[in-house]
Amino acid sequence: MLQRRTVHLLLLCFVLCPWTAPAAELFVEQTPVSDETADTRNAALSQMLSRVMVRVSGNAGIASQAAAAEVLKAAPSLVQQYRYQSVEENGQRVRYLWARFDQGAVERMMRERGLPVWVQRPQVLIWLATERAGQRDLLALDSDPVTREALLDRAAERGLPLQLPLMDLEDQSALTTADLWSDYLPGIRAASSRYPHERILTGRLSAAGGGQWRGLWALIGPNGSARFQSPAMRLPDALRFAVDQTQTRLAARYAPMPGVGTSSGVLVRFGGIYDLPRYGALLTLLQTLEPVRSAALRYVDGDDVVFELQLRGDPQNLQRSLEASGRVSAEAVAVERMVPAPQPTGASGAGANPVEPGRFAPSIDLAYRLVF
């Protein structure tokens, strides 16, 4: 099908050119339409833009946000190019609407409404192993085209730069099934050094009967790993599930949902948040503090994250609670500073959803460093 072929072409940019994936390809979509009337076209463009926003934000539920409604309504005015094309499918002619949305306009409109825009996307390398009837093997997706297609399609839908290993003799000699199944990080990292990547996703899939598999997954970063499980499901569905979980966890760090408007709470900077487990530990801490009524992530700068905290009572209660937790150490508050311009999508470097270039970051009220 034409739509599926376009998705695969998009994925080639991620898989074959992982460090230079053109951001513009995230803004291309197409969908079948019944006719070429303006009403049909505008409705289709809104649906297409919702899928674009999922990729741009990393958030699968972005279209359900109240702030997204105005962006979706403006879809016809955000299109750079569109065209119709017809193809033969199963003996019938099917009409498609293809469109490229204006990257700058879409990102600007999303930011203005407090919707996340993912600038820095870490490359993810995936390794898989299976266990059936006591036999464990590394899984080469080239031998299972249906599962491979499901994985690549979902990665394209979510905007996840995914690197597949070749699974040739070099890979098979560098990584053993035992290494992967025992979660032996030195062996996994050594085998992964052959490929460009910033994160490693490993999956251990156990046959559950009836053509279903249960999965144990690890998302490995430079300083640790986060783990999750997939329930019994078909193998293609298990890989789709893993892509969704991976992108959701990465988006929590690289494309958080920012607050809207000016700060009316206490701005607190937390340092030492260099991986997903530490970010999760910080969220858990904030949720357990009695003085904290709500917490909104404002921006990320390298290993520092800044939260706006709405409080019950005065800031002194917050300070006492944080210091009594034993999980943070106080730091000096720096003077406000100019925020550099964000790097282009695909470039390496820190910063997700930075404040607009040329503006000052909000003054920080309190500063702490997470400790274990």
C-alpha positions as CSV (number, residue, x, y, z in Angstrom):
1,M,0.0,0.0,0.0
2,L,1.3,3.5,-0.9
3,Q,0.8,4.8,2.6
4,R,2.8,2.0,4.1
5,R,5.6,2.4,1.5
6,T,5.9,6.1,2.5
7,V,6.2,5.2,6.1
8,H,9.1,2.8,5.2
9,L,10.9,5.5,3.2
10,L,10.6,7.7,6.2
11,L,12.1,5.0,8.4
12,L,15.0,4.6,6.1
13,C,16.2,8.0,7.1
14,F,16.1,6.9,10.7
15,V,17.7,3.4,10.2
16,L,20.3,4.1,7.5
17,C,21.1,7.7,8.5
18,P,20.5,7.8,12.2
19,W,22.4,11.0,13.0
20,T,21.1,13.1,10.1
21,A,17.4,12.2,10.0
22,P,15.8,15.2,8.3
23,A,13.4,16.9,10.7
24,A,11.2,17.9,7.8
25,E,10.2,14.2,7.2
26,L,8.4,14.3,10.6
27,F,6.0,16.8,9.0
28,V,5.0,14.7,6.0
29,E,1.7,12.7,6.1
30,Q,-0.9,11.2,3.8
31,T,-4.2,9.5,4.1
32,P,-6.9,8.1,1.8
33,V,-9.8,10.4,1.0
34,S,-13.1,9.9,-0.7
35,D,-13.1,13.1,-2.9
36,E,-11.2,16.3,-3.5
37,T,-13.7,18.8,-1.9
38,A,-12.5,21.4,0.5
39,D,-14.5,20.0,3.4
40,T,-13.0,16.5,2.9
41,R,-9.5,17.9,2.5
42,N,-9.6,20.1,5.6
43,A,-11.0,17.2,7.8
44,A,-8.2,15.0,6.5
45,L,-5.5,17.6,7.1
46,S,-6.6,17.9,10.7
47,Q,-6.3,14.1,11.1
48,M,-2.9,14.1,9.4
49,L,-1.7,17.0,11.6
50,S,-2.7,15.1,14.7
51,R,-0.3,12.3,13.6
52,V,2.4,14.8,12.9
53,M,2.0,16.3,16.4
54,V,2.5,12.8,17.9
55,R,5.8,12.5,16.2
56,V,6.9,16.1,17.0
57,S,5.9,15.8,20.7
58,G,6.6,12.2,21.4
59,N,3.3,12.2,23.2
60,A,0.7,9.7,21.8
61,G,-2.1,11.5,23.5
62,I,-1.2,15.0,22.3
63,A,-4.3,15.5,20.2
64,S,-6.5,15.0,23.3
65,Q,-4.9,18.0,25.0
66,A,-7.3,21.0,25.1
67,A,-4.4,23.2,23.9
68,A,-4.1,21.0,20.7
69,A,-7.6,21.8,19.5
70,E,-6.7,25.2,18.1
71,V,-3.6,23.8,16.4
72,L,-5.6,21.1,14.7
73,K,-8.3,23.6,13.6
74,A,-5.6,25.6,11.9
75,A,-4.3,22.6,9.9
76,P,-5.2,23.9,6.4
77,S,-3.2,27.1,7.1
78,L,-0.2,25.2,8.3
79,V,0.3,23.2,5.1
80,Q,3.3,24.0,2.8
81,Q,2.3,21.6,0.0
82,Y,-0.4,19.2,-0.7
83,R,-1.4,17.0,-3.7
84,Y,-3.6,14.1,-4.6
85,Q,-2.5,10.8,-6.1
86,S,-4.3,7.6,-7.0
87,V,-2.9,4.1,-6.8
88,E,-4.2,0.6,-7.7
89,E,-5.0,-1.4,-4.6
90,N,-6.7,-4.8,-4.7
91,G,-8.1,-4.1,-8.1
92,Q,-9.5,-0.7,-7.1
93,R,-8.3,2.9,-7.5
94,V,-7.7,4.6,-4.1
95,R,-7.2,8.4,-3.9
96,Y,-4.7,9.7,-1.3
97,L,-4.1,13.2,0.0
98,W,-0.4,13.9,0.6
99,A,0.7,17.0,2.6
100,R,3.9,18.6,4.0
101,F,3.2,20.8,7.0
102,D,5.3,23.9,7.8
103,Q,7.8,22.8,10.4
104,G,8.4,26.3,11.8
105,A,4.8,27.3,11.9
106,V,3.6,24.0,13.6
107,E,6.4,24.1,16.2
108,R,5.8,27.8,17.0
109,M,2.0,27.3,17.4
110,M,2.6,24.3,19.6
111,R,5.1,26.1,21.9
112,E,2.8,29.1,22.2
113,R,0.1,26.8,23.5
114,G,2.3,25.0,26.0
115,L,2.6,21.8,23.9
116,P,5.9,19.9,23.9
117,V,8.2,20.1,20.9
118,W,10.9,17.4,20.9
119,V,14.2,18.9,19.6
120,Q,16.8,16.3,20.6
121,R,16.0,12.7,19.8
122,P,18.3,10.0,21.1
123,Q,19.1,7.2,18.7
124,V,17.8,3.8,20.1
125,L,19.5,0.5,19.2
126,I,17.4,-2.6,19.8
127,W,18.5,-6.2,20.6
128,L,16.0,-9.0,21.0
129,A,16.1,-12.6,22.3
130,T,13.4,-15.3,22.5
131,E,12.8,-18.3,24.7
132,R,10.6,-21.2,23.7
133,A,10.6,-24.7,25.3
134,G,13.8,-23.9,27.1
135,Q,15.6,-22.9,23.9
136,R,16.9,-19.3,23.9
137,D,18.0,-17.5,20.7
138,L,18.8,-14.1,19.5
139,L,16.0,-12.8,17.2
140,A,17.0,-11.7,13.7
141,L,14.1,-9.7,12.4
142,D,15.0,-10.2,8.8
143,S,13.7,-13.8,9.2
144,D,10.3,-12.4,10.4
145,P,9.2,-9.7,8.0
146,V,5.8,-9.3,9.6
147,T,7.3,-8.5,13.0
148,R,10.0,-6.3,11.4
149,E,7.4,-4.3,9.5
150,A,5.3,-3.8,12.7
151,L,8.3,-2.6,14.6
152,L,9.4,-0.1,11.8
153,D,5.9,1.1,11.2
154,R,5.3,1.9,14.8
155,A,8.7,3.6,15.2
156,A,7.8,5.8,12.2
157,E,4.4,6.7,13.7
158,R,6.0,7.7,17.0
159,G,9.1,9.5,15.5
160,L,11.5,7.1,17.2
161,P,15.0,7.0,15.6
162,L,15.5,3.3,15.7
163,Q,18.7,1.4,14.8
164,L,18.4,-2.3,13.9
165,P,21.5,-4.5,14.2
166,L,22.6,-6.4,11.2
167,M,22.6,-9.7,13.1
168,D,25.5,-10.9,11.0
169,L,28.4,-13.2,12.1
170,E,30.1,-10.2,13.8
171,D,27.0,-9.4,15.9
172,Q,26.4,-13.1,16.8
173,S,30.0,-13.5,18.0
174,A,30.0,-10.2,19.9
175,L,26.7,-10.7,21.8
176,T,25.6,-14.1,23.1
177,T,22.1,-15.0,24.0
178,A,23.3,-15.5,27.6
179,D,24.6,-11.9,27.8
180,L,21.3,-10.6,26.6
181,W,19.1,-12.9,28.8
182,S,21.2,-12.2,31.9
183,D,21.1,-8.4,31.3
184,Y,24.9,-8.4,31.3
185,L,25.5,-4.7,30.6
186,P,29.3,-4.9,29.7
187,G,28.6,-7.4,27.0
188,I,25.6,-5.6,25.7
189,R,27.5,-2.3,25.6
190,A,30.5,-3.9,23.9
191,A,28.4,-5.4,21.1
192,S,26.5,-2.2,20.7
193,S,29.6,-0.1,20.2
194,R,29.5,-1.1,16.5
195,Y,26.4,1.1,15.9
196,P,25.6,4.7,16.5
197,H,23.3,5.0,19.4
198,E,22.5,6.9,22.6
199,R,20.2,4.4,24.2
200,I,19.9,0.6,24.0
201,L,16.6,-1.2,24.1
202,T,16.8,-5.0,25.0
203,G,13.8,-7.4,24.9
204,R,13.6,-10.9,26.3
205,L,10.5,-12.5,24.9
206,S,9.2,-15.8,26.4
207,A,6.6,-17.9,24.6
208,A,3.3,-17.9,26.5
209,G,1.4,-20.3,24.3
210,G,-1.2,-19.7,21.6
211,G,1.3,-17.6,19.5
212,Q,1.8,-15.1,22.3
213,W,4.9,-13.8,24.1
214,R,5.6,-12.1,27.4
215,G,8.4,-9.5,27.3
216,L,10.9,-8.1,29.8
217,W,12.5,-4.9,28.5
218,A,15.3,-2.7,29.5
219,L,16.0,0.8,28.2
220,I,19.7,1.3,28.8
221,G,21.3,4.8,29.0
222,P,24.8,5.9,29.8
223,N,24.3,5.8,33.6
224,G,21.7,3.1,34.2
225,S,18.5,1.5,32.9
226,A,14.8,1.6,33.2
227,R,12.8,-1.6,33.0
228,F,9.2,-2.5,32.0
229,Q,7.2,-5.6,31.0
230,S,4.8,-6.4,28.2
231,P,1.9,-8.8,28.9
232,A,1.2,-11.9,26.8
233,M,0.5,-10.8,23.2
234,R,1.5,-11.5,19.6
235,L,5.1,-10.8,18.8
236,P,4.4,-7.8,16.5
237,D,2.1,-6.3,19.1
238,A,4.8,-6.8,21.8
239,L,7.3,-4.8,19.7
240,R,4.7,-2.1,19.1
241,F,4.1,-2.0,22.9
242,A,7.9,-1.7,23.5
243,V,8.2,1.2,21.0
244,D,5.3,3.1,22.7
245,Q,6.8,2.5,26.2
246,T,10.3,3.6,25.1
247,Q,9.1,6.8,23.4
248,T,6.9,7.7,26.4
249,R,9.8,7.3,28.8
250,L,12.2,9.3,26.5
251,A,9.6,12.0,26.0
252,A,9.3,12.5,29.8
253,R,12.9,13.6,29.8
254,Y,13.4,15.2,26.4
255,A,9.9,16.6,25.6
256,P,8.1,17.3,28.8
257,M,4.7,19.0,28.9
258,P,5.6,22.6,29.8
259,G,3.4,24.9,31.7
260,V,1.5,27.7,30.0
261,G,1.9,31.3,30.8
262,T,4.1,33.0,33.4
263,S,5.2,31.3,36.6
264,S,3.0,31.8,39.6
265,G,4.6,29.1,41.8
266,V,8.0,28.4,43.2
267,L,10.7,27.6,40.6
268,V,13.0,24.9,41.9
269,R,16.1,23.6,40.0
270,F,17.1,20.0,40.6
271,G,20.6,18.9,39.4
272,G,22.0,15.4,38.8
273,I,19.0,14.2,36.7
274,Y,21.1,12.5,34.1
275,D,19.0,9.5,33.3
276,L,15.4,8.2,33.4
277,P,15.7,6.3,36.8
278,R,16.8,9.5,38.5
279,Y,14.1,11.5,36.8
280,G,11.5,8.9,38.0
281,A,13.0,9.1,41.6
282,L,12.6,12.9,41.6
283,L,9.0,12.6,40.4
284,T,8.2,10.1,43.2
285,L,9.8,12.4,45.8
286,L,7.8,15.4,44.7
287,Q,4.6,13.4,44.8
288,T,5.2,12.4,48.4
289,L,6.0,15.9,49.7
290,E,3.1,17.2,51.7
291,P,3.7,20.9,50.9
292,V,3.6,20.3,47.1
293,R,0.1,20.6,45.7
294,S,1.2,20.2,42.0
295,A,4.4,20.1,40.0
296,A,4.9,21.2,36.4
297,L,8.2,20.6,34.5
298,R,9.2,24.0,33.0
299,Y,12.4,23.1,31.1
300,V,15.4,20.9,30.9
301,D,19.0,22.0,30.6
302,G,21.5,19.2,30.4
303,D,21.4,17.4,33.8
304,D,19.3,20.1,35.4
305,V,15.5,20.2,35.4
306,V,13.3,23.1,36.6
307,F,9.9,22.5,38.2
308,E,7.3,25.0,39.0
309,L,5.8,23.9,42.3
310,Q,2.4,25.0,43.6
311,L,2.5,24.8,47.4
312,R,0.3,24.4,50.4
313,G,1.7,27.0,52.8
314,D,4.9,28.9,52.4
315,P,8.2,28.0,50.7
316,Q,9.9,27.4,54.1
317,N,7.7,24.3,54.5
318,L,8.9,23.0,51.2
319,Q,12.6,23.6,52.1
320,R,12.2,21.8,55.4
321,S,10.4,18.8,53.7
322,L,13.0,18.5,50.9
323,E,15.9,18.6,53.4
324,A,14.2,16.2,55.7
325,S,13.8,13.7,52.9
326,G,17.5,12.9,52.7
327,R,17.2,12.7,48.9
328,V,18.5,16.1,48.0
329,S,21.3,18.5,48.9
330,A,20.9,22.3,48.7
331,E,22.8,24.3,46.2
332,A,23.4,28.0,45.6
333,V,21.0,29.8,43.3
334,A,22.7,31.2,40.3
335,V,21.8,34.6,38.7
336,E,19.5,34.4,35.7
337,R,21.3,33.8,32.5
338,M,20.7,34.1,28.7
339,V,19.4,30.9,27.2
340,P,21.3,29.8,24.0
341,A,19.4,29.1,20.8
342,P,18.3,25.4,20.6
343,Q,20.3,23.1,18.3
344,P,18.6,21.8,15.1
345,T,16.7,18.5,15.4
346,G,19.0,15.6,15.2
347,A,22.0,17.4,16.6
348,S,23.6,16.2,19.8
349,G,23.7,18.4,22.9
350,A,21.6,19.2,25.9
351,G,18.3,20.9,26.1
352,A,14.7,19.8,25.5
353,N,12.0,22.4,25.0
354,P,14.4,25.3,25.8
355,V,13.1,28.8,26.5
356,E,13.0,30.8,23.3
357,P,16.5,32.0,22.3
358,G,17.4,35.5,23.2
359,R,15.3,35.4,26.4
360,F,16.4,34.9,30.0
361,A,15.5,31.8,31.8
362,P,13.1,32.4,34.7
363,S,14.8,33.3,38.0
364,I,15.2,30.2,40.2
365,D,13.9,30.4,43.7
366,L,15.5,27.2,45.1
367,A,18.2,24.8,43.9
368,Y,18.9,21.2,44.9
369,R,20.9,18.2,43.7
370,L,19.4,14.7,43.8
371,V,21.4,12.3,45.9
372,F,21.0,8.6,46.7
